[in-house]
Amino acid sequence: MSVVPTAAGRALPNEQAGALYDQLFALKGADSNWRDNENSAGSMRQQLSCVLVNYRSKTPWNLEPFRPALSDSETRGAGCNPVPR
């Protein structure tokens, strides 16, 4: 899923990543690609948080539901794109 955050979304403090996720889920959570392919619960939330914290100036933000939910350090170490083990 390619996401182009607004200036306000990009400027959110790191600790408000949950609010950004909630907004994205409200807009795109019913998308069948997201709904059917998020095999690791929480992986989209984790990727969004990782991108916000580490790559906020990048455009677009690419979030992929097939990615696994790992520890924050593992996700960050994979450039926010962890691969299934």
PyMOL Python script that loads the backbone (N, CA, C, O; Angstrom):
from pymol import cmd

cmd.read_pdbstr("""\
ATOM      1  N   MET A   1       0.851  -1.147   0.000  1.00  0.00           N
ATOM      2  CA  MET A   1       0.000   0.000   0.000  1.00  0.00           C
ATOM      3  C   MET A   1       0.908   1.225   0.000  1.00  0.00           C
ATOM      4  O   MET A   1       1.778   1.364   0.860  1.00  0.00           O
ATOM      5  N   SER A   2       0.703   2.089  -0.950  1.00  0.00           N
ATOM      6  CA  SER A   2       1.482   3.311  -1.044  1.00  0.00           C
ATOM      7  C   SER A   2       0.721   4.426  -0.335  1.00  0.00           C
ATOM      8  O   SER A   2      -0.431   4.709  -0.663  1.00  0.00           O
ATOM      9  N   VAL A   3       1.370   5.054   0.632  1.00  0.00           N
ATOM     10  CA  VAL A   3       0.740   6.093   1.437  1.00  0.00           C
ATOM     11  C   VAL A   3       1.545   7.384   1.285  1.00  0.00           C
ATOM     12  O   VAL A   3       2.760   7.396   1.478  1.00  0.00           O
ATOM     13  N   VAL A   4       0.858   8.458   0.940  1.00  0.00           N
ATOM     14  CA  VAL A   4       1.493   9.771   0.888  1.00  0.00           C
ATOM     15  C   VAL A   4       0.900  10.573   2.038  1.00  0.00           C
ATOM     16  O   VAL A   4      -0.220  11.074   1.934  1.00  0.00           O
ATOM     17  N   PRO A   5       1.647  10.697   3.137  1.00  0.00           N
ATOM     18  CA  PRO A   5       1.103  11.384   4.309  1.00  0.00           C
ATOM     19  C   PRO A   5       0.990  12.888   4.075  1.00  0.00           C
ATOM     20  O   PRO A   5       1.762  13.481   3.321  1.00  0.00           O
ATOM     21  N   THR A   6       0.021  13.474   4.732  1.00  0.00           N
ATOM     22  CA  THR A   6      -0.100  14.930   4.696  1.00  0.00           C
ATOM     23  C   THR A   6       1.045  15.528   5.506  1.00  0.00           C
ATOM     24  O   THR A   6       1.744  14.815   6.226  1.00  0.00           O
ATOM     25  N   ALA A   7       1.231  16.826   5.386  1.00  0.00           N
ATOM     26  CA  ALA A   7       2.264  17.513   6.176  1.00  0.00           C
ATOM     27  C   ALA A   7       1.984  17.326   7.668  1.00  0.00           C
ATOM     28  O   ALA A   7       2.910  17.148   8.459  1.00  0.00           O
ATOM     29  N   ALA A   8       0.720  17.368   8.047  1.00  0.00           N
ATOM     30  CA  ALA A   8       0.360  17.188   9.460  1.00  0.00           C
ATOM     31  C   ALA A   8       0.672  15.762   9.920  1.00  0.00           C
ATOM     32  O   ALA A   8       1.176  15.569  11.026  1.00  0.00           O
ATOM     33  N   GLY A   9       0.384  14.782   9.100  1.00  0.00           N
ATOM     34  CA  GLY A   9       0.687  13.395   9.454  1.00  0.00           C
ATOM     35  C   GLY A   9       2.180  13.168   9.573  1.00  0.00           C
ATOM     36  O   GLY A   9       2.643  12.472  10.477  1.00  0.00           O
ATOM     37  N   ARG A  10       2.925  13.754   8.662  1.00  0.00           N
ATOM     38  CA  ARG A  10       4.381  13.615   8.667  1.00  0.00           C
ATOM     39  C   ARG A  10       5.006  14.290   9.889  1.00  0.00           C
ATOM     40  O   ARG A  10       6.064  13.873  10.362  1.00  0.00           O
ATOM     41  N   ALA A  11       4.351  15.327  10.392  1.00  0.00           N
ATOM     42  CA  ALA A  11       4.890  16.096  11.521  1.00  0.00           C
ATOM     43  C   ALA A  11       4.470  15.560  12.891  1.00  0.00           C
ATOM     44  O   ALA A  11       4.894  16.087  13.920  1.00  0.00           O
ATOM     45  N   LEU A  12       3.642  14.520  12.907  1.00  0.00           N
ATOM     46  CA  LEU A  12       3.195  13.984  14.197  1.00  0.00           C
ATOM     47  C   LEU A  12       4.381  13.537  15.049  1.00  0.00           C
ATOM     48  O   LEU A  12       5.341  12.971  14.525  1.00  0.00           O
ATOM     49  N   PRO A  13       4.321  13.781  16.334  1.00  0.00           N
ATOM     50  CA  PRO A  13       5.353  13.232  17.219  1.00  0.00           C
ATOM     51  C   PRO A  13       5.317  11.702  17.169  1.00  0.00           C
ATOM     52  O   PRO A  13       4.259  11.108  16.966  1.00  0.00           O
ATOM     53  N   ASN A  14       6.456  11.083  17.352  1.00  0.00           N
ATOM     54  CA  ASN A  14       6.569   9.620  17.288  1.00  0.00           C
ATOM     55  C   ASN A  14       5.539   8.921  18.167  1.00  0.00           C
ATOM     56  O   ASN A  14       4.987   7.890  17.782  1.00  0.00           O
ATOM     57  N   GLU A  15       5.280   9.478  19.342  1.00  0.00           N
ATOM     58  CA  GLU A  15       4.371   8.816  20.276  1.00  0.00           C
ATOM     59  C   GLU A  15       2.907   8.883  19.821  1.00  0.00           C
ATOM     60  O   GLU A  15       2.043   8.286  20.464  1.00  0.00           O
ATOM     61  N   GLN A  16       2.616   9.586  18.744  1.00  0.00           N
ATOM     62  CA  GLN A  16       1.255   9.640  18.215  1.00  0.00           C
ATOM     63  C   GLN A  16       1.073   8.778  16.961  1.00  0.00           C
ATOM     64  O   GLN A  16       0.105   8.945  16.218  1.00  0.00           O
ATOM     65  N   ALA A  17       2.006   7.865  16.736  1.00  0.00           N
ATOM     66  CA  ALA A  17       1.907   6.972  15.575  1.00  0.00           C
ATOM     67  C   ALA A  17       0.608   6.181  15.605  1.00  0.00           C
ATOM     68  O   ALA A  17       0.060   5.863  14.550  1.00  0.00           O
ATOM     69  N   GLY A  18       0.113   5.860  16.776  1.00  0.00           N
ATOM     70  CA  GLY A  18      -1.143   5.115  16.895  1.00  0.00           C
ATOM     71  C   GLY A  18      -2.313   5.878  16.295  1.00  0.00           C
ATOM     72  O   GLY A  18      -3.183   5.280  15.662  1.00  0.00           O
ATOM     73  N   ALA A  19      -2.343   7.189  16.486  1.00  0.00           N
ATOM     74  CA  ALA A  19      -3.419   8.005  15.911  1.00  0.00           C
ATOM     75  C   ALA A  19      -3.328   8.010  14.391  1.00  0.00           C
ATOM     76  O   ALA A  19      -4.349   7.972  13.705  1.00  0.00           O
ATOM     77  N   LEU A  20      -2.117   8.057  13.868  1.00  0.00           N
ATOM     78  CA  LEU A  20      -1.918   8.006  12.422  1.00  0.00           C
ATOM     79  C   LEU A  20      -2.377   6.655  11.872  1.00  0.00           C
ATOM     80  O   LEU A  20      -3.032   6.596  10.831  1.00  0.00           O
ATOM     81  N   TYR A  21      -2.038   5.589  12.562  1.00  0.00           N
ATOM     82  CA  TYR A  21      -2.483   4.251  12.153  1.00  0.00           C
ATOM     83  C   TYR A  21      -4.011   4.160  12.166  1.00  0.00           C
ATOM     84  O   TYR A  21      -4.614   3.627  11.234  1.00  0.00           O
ATOM     85  N   ASP A  22      -4.627   4.679  13.217  1.00  0.00           N
ATOM     86  CA  ASP A  22      -6.086   4.618  13.323  1.00  0.00           C
ATOM     87  C   ASP A  22      -6.745   5.329  12.140  1.00  0.00           C
ATOM     88  O   ASP A  22      -7.744   4.850  11.603  1.00  0.00           O
ATOM     89  N   GLN A  23      -6.189   6.461  11.737  1.00  0.00           N
ATOM     90  CA  GLN A  23      -6.731   7.200  10.602  1.00  0.00           C
ATOM     91  C   GLN A  23      -6.542   6.400   9.306  1.00  0.00           C
ATOM     92  O   GLN A  23      -7.459   6.307   8.490  1.00  0.00           O
ATOM     93  N   LEU A  24      -5.362   5.831   9.127  1.00  0.00           N
ATOM     94  CA  LEU A  24      -5.103   5.028   7.935  1.00  0.00           C
ATOM     95  C   LEU A  24      -6.021   3.806   7.895  1.00  0.00           C
ATOM     96  O   LEU A  24      -6.547   3.455   6.838  1.00  0.00           O
ATOM     97  N   PHE A  25      -6.212   3.165   9.037  1.00  0.00           N
ATOM     98  CA  PHE A  25      -7.086   1.997   9.088  1.00  0.00           C
ATOM     99  C   PHE A  25      -8.527   2.383   8.760  1.00  0.00           C
ATOM    100  O   PHE A  25      -9.225   1.642   8.067  1.00  0.00           O
ATOM    101  N   ALA A  26      -8.971   3.533   9.251  1.00  0.00           N
ATOM    102  CA  ALA A  26     -10.329   3.990   8.950  1.00  0.00           C
ATOM    103  C   ALA A  26     -10.501   4.216   7.444  1.00  0.00           C
ATOM    104  O   ALA A  26     -11.572   3.961   6.892  1.00  0.00           O
ATOM    105  N   LEU A  27      -9.450   4.690   6.790  1.00  0.00           N
ATOM    106  CA  LEU A  27      -9.524   4.957   5.354  1.00  0.00           C
ATOM    107  C   LEU A  27      -9.321   3.714   4.495  1.00  0.00           C
ATOM    108  O   LEU A  27      -9.980   3.559   3.467  1.00  0.00           O
ATOM    109  N   LYS A  28      -8.413   2.825   4.907  1.00  0.00           N
ATOM    110  CA  LYS A  28      -7.994   1.728   4.033  1.00  0.00           C
ATOM    111  C   LYS A  28      -8.116   0.333   4.640  1.00  0.00           C
ATOM    112  O   LYS A  28      -7.805  -0.654   3.974  1.00  0.00           O
ATOM    113  N   GLY A  29      -8.556   0.237   5.870  1.00  0.00           N
ATOM    114  CA  GLY A  29      -8.593  -1.052   6.555  1.00  0.00           C
ATOM    115  C   GLY A  29      -9.505  -2.089   5.918  1.00  0.00           C
ATOM    116  O   GLY A  29      -9.314  -3.288   6.121  1.00  0.00           O
ATOM    117  N   ALA A  30     -10.486  -1.648   5.157  1.00  0.00           N
ATOM    118  CA  ALA A  30     -11.387  -2.592   4.492  1.00  0.00           C
ATOM    119  C   ALA A  30     -10.820  -3.089   3.165  1.00  0.00           C
ATOM    120  O   ALA A  30     -11.408  -3.965   2.531  1.00  0.00           O
ATOM    121  N   ASP A  31      -9.683  -2.537   2.738  1.00  0.00           N
ATOM    122  CA  ASP A  31      -9.057  -2.960   1.487  1.00  0.00           C
ATOM    123  C   ASP A  31      -8.753  -4.451   1.566  1.00  0.00           C
ATOM    124  O   ASP A  31      -8.143  -4.910   2.532  1.00  0.00           O
ATOM    125  N   SER A  32      -9.173  -5.207   0.561  1.00  0.00           N
ATOM    126  CA  SER A  32      -9.004  -6.662   0.612  1.00  0.00           C
ATOM    127  C   SER A  32      -7.535  -7.072   0.663  1.00  0.00           C
ATOM    128  O   SER A  32      -7.204  -8.088   1.275  1.00  0.00           O
ATOM    129  N   ASN A  33      -6.655  -6.308   0.039  1.00  0.00           N
ATOM    130  CA  ASN A  33      -5.225  -6.631   0.091  1.00  0.00           C
ATOM    131  C   ASN A  33      -4.722  -6.574   1.536  1.00  0.00           C
ATOM    132  O   ASN A  33      -3.980  -7.454   1.972  1.00  0.00           O
ATOM    133  N   TRP A  34      -5.116  -5.562   2.260  1.00  0.00           N
ATOM    134  CA  TRP A  34      -4.713  -5.429   3.656  1.00  0.00           C
ATOM    135  C   TRP A  34      -5.394  -6.518   4.477  1.00  0.00           C
ATOM    136  O   TRP A  34      -4.740  -7.281   5.188  1.00  0.00           O
ATOM    137  N   ARG A  35      -6.693  -6.575   4.368  1.00  0.00           N
ATOM    138  CA  ARG A  35      -7.495  -7.496   5.193  1.00  0.00           C
ATOM    139  C   ARG A  35      -7.098  -8.954   4.971  1.00  0.00           C
ATOM    140  O   ARG A  35      -7.018  -9.722   5.930  1.00  0.00           O
ATOM    141  N   ASP A  36      -6.851  -9.339   3.736  1.00  0.00           N
ATOM    142  CA  ASP A  36      -6.584 -10.740   3.413  1.00  0.00           C
ATOM    143  C   ASP A  36      -5.117 -11.145   3.541  1.00  0.00           C
ATOM    144  O   ASP A  36      -4.811 -12.334   3.619  1.00  0.00           O
ATOM    145  N   ASN A  37      -4.220 -10.182   3.562  1.00  0.00           N
ATOM    146  CA  ASN A  37      -2.793 -10.520   3.520  1.00  0.00           C
ATOM    147  C   ASN A  37      -1.984 -10.142   4.747  1.00  0.00           C
ATOM    148  O   ASN A  37      -0.782 -10.404   4.789  1.00  0.00           O
ATOM    149  N   GLU A  38      -2.608  -9.532   5.745  1.00  0.00           N
ATOM    150  CA  GLU A  38      -1.866  -9.232   6.975  1.00  0.00           C
ATOM    151  C   GLU A  38      -1.825 -10.512   7.815  1.00  0.00           C
ATOM    152  O   GLU A  38      -2.659 -10.729   8.694  1.00  0.00           O
ATOM    153  N   ASN A  39      -0.847 -11.335   7.520  1.00  0.00           N
ATOM    154  CA  ASN A  39      -0.721 -12.636   8.173  1.00  0.00           C
ATOM    155  C   ASN A  39      -0.134 -12.553   9.572  1.00  0.00           C
ATOM    156  O   ASN A  39      -0.279 -13.485  10.363  1.00  0.00           O
ATOM    157  N   SER A  40       0.513 -11.471   9.874  1.00  0.00           N
ATOM    158  CA  SER A  40       1.134 -11.267  11.177  1.00  0.00           C
ATOM    159  C   SER A  40       0.453 -10.055  11.822  1.00  0.00           C
ATOM    160  O   SER A  40       0.741  -8.910  11.475  1.00  0.00           O
ATOM    161  N   ALA A  41      -0.438 -10.324  12.747  1.00  0.00           N
ATOM    162  CA  ALA A  41      -1.224  -9.248  13.362  1.00  0.00           C
ATOM    163  C   ALA A  41      -0.328  -8.126  13.869  1.00  0.00           C
ATOM    164  O   ALA A  41       0.642  -8.356  14.590  1.00  0.00           O
ATOM    165  N   GLY A  42      -0.675  -6.919  13.477  1.00  0.00           N
ATOM    166  CA  GLY A  42       0.067  -5.750  13.926  1.00  0.00           C
ATOM    167  C   GLY A  42       1.201  -5.331  13.016  1.00  0.00           C
ATOM    168  O   GLY A  42       1.868  -4.332  13.285  1.00  0.00           O
ATOM    169  N   SER A  43       1.436  -6.072  11.943  1.00  0.00           N
ATOM    170  CA  SER A  43       2.582  -5.743  11.095  1.00  0.00           C
ATOM    171  C   SER A  43       2.415  -4.397  10.388  1.00  0.00           C
ATOM    172  O   SER A  43       3.396  -3.670  10.227  1.00  0.00           O
ATOM    173  N   MET A  44       1.215  -4.053   9.968  1.00  0.00           N
ATOM    174  CA  MET A  44       1.008  -2.771   9.287  1.00  0.00           C
ATOM    175  C   MET A  44       1.204  -1.625  10.275  1.00  0.00           C
ATOM    176  O   MET A  44       1.790  -0.600   9.926  1.00  0.00           O
ATOM    177  N   ARG A  45       0.724  -1.786  11.488  1.00  0.00           N
ATOM    178  CA  ARG A  45       0.925  -0.760  12.519  1.00  0.00           C
ATOM    179  C   ARG A  45       2.420  -0.582  12.780  1.00  0.00           C
ATOM    180  O   ARG A  45       2.905   0.544  12.887  1.00  0.00           O
ATOM    181  N   GLN A  46       3.140  -1.686  12.880  1.00  0.00           N
ATOM    182  CA  GLN A  46       4.568  -1.625  13.165  1.00  0.00           C
ATOM    183  C   GLN A  46       5.342  -0.965  12.021  1.00  0.00           C
ATOM    184  O   GLN A  46       6.237  -0.155  12.266  1.00  0.00           O
ATOM    185  N   GLN A  47       5.005  -1.302  10.784  1.00  0.00           N
ATOM    186  CA  GLN A  47       5.679  -0.677   9.645  1.00  0.00           C
ATOM    187  C   GLN A  47       5.416   0.819   9.614  1.00  0.00           C
ATOM    188  O   GLN A  47       6.333   1.608   9.386  1.00  0.00           O
ATOM    189  N   LEU A  48       4.157   1.217   9.845  1.00  0.00           N
ATOM    190  CA  LEU A  48       3.819   2.641   9.834  1.00  0.00           C
ATOM    191  C   LEU A  48       4.598   3.386  10.909  1.00  0.00           C
ATOM    192  O   LEU A  48       5.144   4.458  10.648  1.00  0.00           O
ATOM    193  N   SER A  49       4.653   2.838  12.095  1.00  0.00           N
ATOM    194  CA  SER A  49       5.405   3.457  13.181  1.00  0.00           C
ATOM    195  C   SER A  49       6.889   3.550  12.835  1.00  0.00           C
ATOM    196  O   SER A  49       7.524   4.575  13.082  1.00  0.00           O
ATOM    197  N   CYS A  50       7.434   2.488  12.269  1.00  0.00           N
ATOM    198  CA  CYS A  50       8.852   2.456  11.898  1.00  0.00           C
ATOM    199  C   CYS A  50       9.172   3.529  10.859  1.00  0.00           C
ATOM    200  O   CYS A  50      10.181   4.226  10.964  1.00  0.00           O
ATOM    201  N   VAL A  51       8.306   3.653   9.860  1.00  0.00           N
ATOM    202  CA  VAL A  51       8.538   4.658   8.819  1.00  0.00           C
ATOM    203  C   VAL A  51       8.410   6.062   9.399  1.00  0.00           C
ATOM    204  O   VAL A  51       9.215   6.937   9.078  1.00  0.00           O
ATOM    205  N   LEU A  52       7.416   6.288  10.243  1.00  0.00           N
ATOM    206  CA  LEU A  52       7.243   7.599  10.859  1.00  0.00           C
ATOM    207  C   LEU A  52       8.482   7.998  11.659  1.00  0.00           C
ATOM    208  O   LEU A  52       8.950   9.132  11.570  1.00  0.00           O
ATOM    209  N   VAL A  53       8.998   7.066  12.430  1.00  0.00           N
ATOM    210  CA  VAL A  53      10.149   7.358  13.286  1.00  0.00           C
ATOM    211  C   VAL A  53      11.452   7.486  12.497  1.00  0.00           C
ATOM    212  O   VAL A  53      12.279   8.343  12.808  1.00  0.00           O
ATOM    213  N   ASN A  54      11.642   6.645  11.479  1.00  0.00           N
ATOM    214  CA  ASN A  54      12.942   6.563  10.818  1.00  0.00           C
ATOM    215  C   ASN A  54      13.029   7.169   9.422  1.00  0.00           C
ATOM    216  O   ASN A  54      14.114   7.543   8.979  1.00  0.00           O
ATOM    217  N   TYR A  55      11.913   7.269   8.731  1.00  0.00           N
ATOM    218  CA  TYR A  55      11.932   7.731   7.333  1.00  0.00           C
ATOM    219  C   TYR A  55      10.810   8.712   7.042  1.00  0.00           C
ATOM    220  O   TYR A  55      10.232   8.678   5.956  1.00  0.00           O
ATOM    221  N   ARG A  56      10.494   9.571   7.973  1.00  0.00           N
ATOM    222  CA  ARG A  56       9.311  10.425   7.827  1.00  0.00           C
ATOM    223  C   ARG A  56       9.358  11.324   6.608  1.00  0.00           C
ATOM    224  O   ARG A  56       8.301  11.707   6.107  1.00  0.00           O
ATOM    225  N   SER A  57      10.539  11.680   6.103  1.00  0.00           N
ATOM    226  CA  SER A  57      10.606  12.568   4.941  1.00  0.00           C
ATOM    227  C   SER A  57      10.485  11.814   3.618  1.00  0.00           C
ATOM    228  O   SER A  57      10.345  12.434   2.564  1.00  0.00           O
ATOM    229  N   LYS A  58      10.538  10.488   3.662  1.00  0.00           N
ATOM    230  CA  LYS A  58      10.418   9.676   2.442  1.00  0.00           C
ATOM    231  C   LYS A  58       8.989   9.775   1.890  1.00  0.00           C
ATOM    232  O   LYS A  58       8.024   9.831   2.652  1.00  0.00           O
ATOM    233  N   THR A  59       8.870   9.795   0.585  1.00  0.00           N
ATOM    234  CA  THR A  59       7.561   9.809  -0.058  1.00  0.00           C
ATOM    235  C   THR A  59       7.605   8.890  -1.250  1.00  0.00           C
ATOM    236  O   THR A  59       8.552   8.978  -2.033  1.00  0.00           O
ATOM    237  N   PRO A  60       6.661   8.030  -1.435  1.00  0.00           N
ATOM    238  CA  PRO A  60       5.600   7.657  -0.505  1.00  0.00           C
ATOM    239  C   PRO A  60       6.114   6.686   0.550  1.00  0.00           C
ATOM    240  O   PRO A  60       7.246   6.208   0.491  1.00  0.00           O
ATOM    241  N   TRP A  61       5.253   6.416   1.506  1.00  0.00           N
ATOM    242  CA  TRP A  61       5.540   5.379   2.476  1.00  0.00           C
ATOM    243  C   TRP A  61       4.890   4.110   1.916  1.00  0.00           C
ATOM    244  O   TRP A  61       3.698   4.105   1.608  1.00  0.00           O
ATOM    245  N   ASN A  62       5.661   3.057   1.787  1.00  0.00           N
ATOM    246  CA  ASN A  62       5.129   1.792   1.270  1.00  0.00           C
ATOM    247  C   ASN A  62       4.977   0.807   2.412  1.00  0.00           C
ATOM    248  O   ASN A  62       5.953   0.431   3.062  1.00  0.00           O
ATOM    249  N   LEU A  63       3.750   0.398   2.645  1.00  0.00           N
ATOM    250  CA  LEU A  63       3.417  -0.545   3.713  1.00  0.00           C
ATOM    251  C   LEU A  63       2.887  -1.812   3.060  1.00  0.00           C
ATOM    252  O   LEU A  63       2.029  -1.759   2.178  1.00  0.00           O
ATOM    253  N   GLU A  64       3.400  -2.937   3.497  1.00  0.00           N
ATOM    254  CA  GLU A  64       3.043  -4.199   2.862  1.00  0.00           C
ATOM    255  C   GLU A  64       2.505  -5.177   3.895  1.00  0.00           C
ATOM    256  O   GLU A  64       3.209  -5.541   4.837  1.00  0.00           O
ATOM    257  N   PRO A  65       1.264  -5.602   3.722  1.00  0.00           N
ATOM    258  CA  PRO A  65       0.625  -6.426   4.741  1.00  0.00           C
ATOM    259  C   PRO A  65       1.242  -7.806   4.933  1.00  0.00           C
ATOM    260  O   PRO A  65       1.017  -8.428   5.971  1.00  0.00           O
ATOM    261  N   PHE A  66       2.007  -8.303   3.974  1.00  0.00           N
ATOM    262  CA  PHE A  66       2.593  -9.638   4.128  1.00  0.00           C
ATOM    263  C   PHE A  66       3.809  -9.631   5.052  1.00  0.00           C
ATOM    264  O   PHE A  66       4.265 -10.694   5.474  1.00  0.00           O
ATOM    265  N   ARG A  67       4.337  -8.458   5.371  1.00  0.00           N
ATOM    266  CA  ARG A  67       5.528  -8.382   6.216  1.00  0.00           C
ATOM    267  C   ARG A  67       5.206  -8.860   7.630  1.00  0.00           C
ATOM    268  O   ARG A  67       4.101  -8.629   8.119  1.00  0.00           O
ATOM    269  N   PRO A  68       6.144  -9.515   8.286  1.00  0.00           N
ATOM    270  CA  PRO A  68       5.882 -10.007   9.646  1.00  0.00           C
ATOM    271  C   PRO A  68       6.027  -8.898  10.690  1.00  0.00           C
ATOM    272  O   PRO A  68       6.725  -7.908  10.471  1.00  0.00           O
ATOM    273  N   ALA A  69       5.374  -9.080  11.795  1.00  0.00           N
ATOM    274  CA  ALA A  69       5.568  -8.204  12.948  1.00  0.00           C
ATOM    275  C   ALA A  69       6.719  -8.791  13.758  1.00  0.00           C
ATOM    276  O   ALA A  69       6.620  -9.901  14.281  1.00  0.00           O
ATOM    277  N   LEU A  70       7.793  -8.049  13.855  1.00  0.00           N
ATOM    278  CA  LEU A  70       8.970  -8.462  14.619  1.00  0.00           C
ATOM    279  C   LEU A  70       9.216  -7.427  15.710  1.00  0.00           C
ATOM    280  O   LEU A  70       8.389  -6.540  15.920  1.00  0.00           O
ATOM    281  N   SER A  71      10.327  -7.533  16.395  1.00  0.00           N
ATOM    282  CA  SER A  71      10.649  -6.516  17.396  1.00  0.00           C
ATOM    283  C   SER A  71      10.919  -5.196  16.673  1.00  0.00           C
ATOM    284  O   SER A  71      11.226  -5.186  15.481  1.00  0.00           O
ATOM    285  N   ASP A  72      10.805  -4.095  17.395  1.00  0.00           N
ATOM    286  CA  ASP A  72      11.072  -2.791  16.795  1.00  0.00           C
ATOM    287  C   ASP A  72      12.487  -2.710  16.241  1.00  0.00           C
ATOM    288  O   ASP A  72      12.705  -2.152  15.166  1.00  0.00           O
ATOM    289  N   SER A  73      13.449  -3.264  16.969  1.00  0.00           N
ATOM    290  CA  SER A  73      14.838  -3.191  16.500  1.00  0.00           C
ATOM    291  C   SER A  73      15.049  -4.033  15.240  1.00  0.00           C
ATOM    292  O   SER A  73      15.795  -3.631  14.348  1.00  0.00           O
ATOM    293  N   GLU A  74      14.400  -5.196  15.159  1.00  0.00           N
ATOM    294  CA  GLU A  74      14.514  -6.023  13.955  1.00  0.00           C
ATOM    295  C   GLU A  74      13.852  -5.335  12.752  1.00  0.00           C
ATOM    296  O   GLU A  74      14.374  -5.365  11.637  1.00  0.00           O
ATOM    297  N   THR A  75      12.711  -4.724  13.002  1.00  0.00           N
ATOM    298  CA  THR A  75      12.012  -4.023  11.925  1.00  0.00           C
ATOM    299  C   THR A  75      12.840  -2.837  11.453  1.00  0.00           C
ATOM    300  O   THR A  75      12.990  -2.630  10.249  1.00  0.00           O
ATOM    301  N   ARG A  76      13.370  -2.069  12.370  1.00  0.00           N
ATOM    302  CA  ARG A  76      14.220  -0.924  12.021  1.00  0.00           C
ATOM    303  C   ARG A  76      15.470  -1.402  11.284  1.00  0.00           C
ATOM    304  O   ARG A  76      15.881  -0.775  10.308  1.00  0.00           O
ATOM    305  N   GLY A  77      16.073  -2.486  11.726  1.00  0.00           N
ATOM    306  CA  GLY A  77      17.266  -3.025  11.090  1.00  0.00           C
ATOM    307  C   GLY A  77      17.016  -3.508   9.666  1.00  0.00           C
ATOM    308  O   GLY A  77      17.943  -3.592   8.861  1.00  0.00           O
ATOM    309  N   ALA A  78      15.755  -3.826   9.359  1.00  0.00           N
ATOM    310  CA  ALA A  78      15.393  -4.265   8.017  1.00  0.00           C
ATOM    311  C   ALA A  78      14.886  -3.096   7.167  1.00  0.00           C
ATOM    312  O   ALA A  78      14.250  -3.304   6.134  1.00  0.00           O
ATOM    313  N   GLY A  79      15.171  -1.867   7.609  1.00  0.00           N
ATOM    314  CA  GLY A  79      14.701  -0.708   6.862  1.00  0.00           C
ATOM    315  C   GLY A  79      13.201  -0.589   6.859  1.00  0.00           C
ATOM    316  O   GLY A  79      12.625  -0.041   5.920  1.00  0.00           O
ATOM    317  N   CYS A  80      12.555  -1.093   7.891  1.00  0.00           N
ATOM    318  CA  CYS A  80      11.100  -1.125   8.070  1.00  0.00           C
ATOM    319  C   CYS A  80      10.420  -2.133   7.143  1.00  0.00           C
ATOM    320  O   CYS A  80       9.194  -2.143   7.031  1.00  0.00           O
ATOM    321  N   ASN A  81      11.206  -2.976   6.479  1.00  0.00           N
ATOM    322  CA  ASN A  81      10.682  -3.978   5.552  1.00  0.00           C
ATOM    323  C   ASN A  81      11.161  -5.384   5.921  1.00  0.00           C
ATOM    324  O   ASN A  81      11.877  -6.014   5.143  1.00  0.00           O
ATOM    325  N   PRO A  82      10.774  -5.882   7.104  1.00  0.00           N
ATOM    326  CA  PRO A  82      11.239  -7.213   7.496  1.00  0.00           C
ATOM    327  C   PRO A  82      10.695  -8.295   6.566  1.00  0.00           C
ATOM    328  O   PRO A  82       9.610  -8.159   6.002  1.00  0.00           O
ATOM    329  N   VAL A  83      11.444  -9.339   6.422  1.00  0.00           N
ATOM    330  CA  VAL A  83      11.013 -10.459   5.584  1.00  0.00           C
ATOM    331  C   VAL A  83      10.564 -11.607   6.481  1.00  0.00           C
ATOM    332  O   VAL A  83      11.084 -11.788   7.582  1.00  0.00           O
ATOM    333  N   PRO A  84       9.602 -12.373   6.003  1.00  0.00           N
ATOM    334  CA  PRO A  84       9.159 -13.532   6.785  1.00  0.00           C
ATOM    335  C   PRO A  84      10.314 -14.489   7.032  1.00  0.00           C
ATOM    336  O   PRO A  84      11.170 -14.675   6.167  1.00  0.00           O
ATOM    337  N   ARG A  85      10.337 -15.089   8.206  1.00  0.00           N
ATOM    338  CA  ARG A  85      11.396 -16.043   8.560  1.00  0.00           C
ATOM    339  C   ARG A  85      11.081 -17.406   8.042  1.00  0.00           C
ATOM    340  O   ARG A  85      11.859 -18.339   8.244  1.00  0.00           O
TER     341      ARG A  85
END
""", "prot")
cmd.dss("prot")
cmd.show_as("cartoon", "prot")
cmd.util.cbc("prot")
cmd.orient("prot")
